[in-house]
Each structure stands twice: as structure tokens, then as C-alpha cells.
């Protein structure tokens, strides 16, 4: 089953970067994907893996909930980062050139290039996403949820 394979894959890394969509699936209990994302957070709760994301993810998640008038989810998002001890990486000058090159090489949108740049430059061993485009980036060890369905 895909859930077991995904858990084994996630557990093989000390640290994993979570792309924005993983948080959205978790919060909205997306029926198609919750069975795969829930174990990731359970592993973090058990201290089997350290979760990392970025200030870009925070911006994207919070913007979406503010647009839809779900202010309670904004508070829950910040609480979740604290409760699961999720590290929030900041985009800095050292990431700019890498992000620009990723945009050129892979035609990524700016937020996606920043996410990938953070994971690469900060040496995060794995990148969890449901966006196939990241699989083209050989410098990233991508864990694509679609491969576990």
C-alpha cells in the first residue's frame, strides 16, 4: 500500500521540506490526499522526522485562508507550526541566484523556485510535494505524493 511506502520513505530522512500543498491537504482534510499527508505529521509528532517549510509557504497558506474568510485557520496554522515543531526557513540573499537559475532552467513560478532554492541551499535531504514539476530538479530528492497513490 502507498501509505506504508510513503512512511518508510519519509522515515529514511532526518529532515524533510514540506511544500505548501501538503499543509492545505492537511488543514482541509482533503479526502483524496489526507491518508498520505496525515502520517507525515504523525511521524513529526513522534519525533521520527523533522519537518521544515518556508516563509513562502506561510504566506501562501495564510493568504488563501484570509481570502476565503477562514481567519480561524490562520491561527491554527501558526499553532500547528509550533505544535509539530516545524522549522520555518527564510528566503535570504544567498538563495536568490539559485532561485533565479531554477526559474530559468525549469520555468518555475517564483514561489516554487524559492521553495526549491531553500531546500537545496539549506541542504534539506528531501522535498515533499504533489507538484510533478519539482521532479525535474535533480538537486532535490523529491517525494511526490502522486507516486504513492
Secondary structure, DSSP 8 states (H G I E B T S, - for coil): -HHHHHHHHHHT-SEEEE-HHHHHHHHTT-TTTHHHHHHHHHHHHTTSSEEEEEHHHHHHHHHHHHHTT-HHHHHHHHHHHHHTT-EEE---HHHHHHHHHHHHHH---HHHHHHHHHHHHTT-SEEEES-GGGGG-TTS-EEEGGGG-
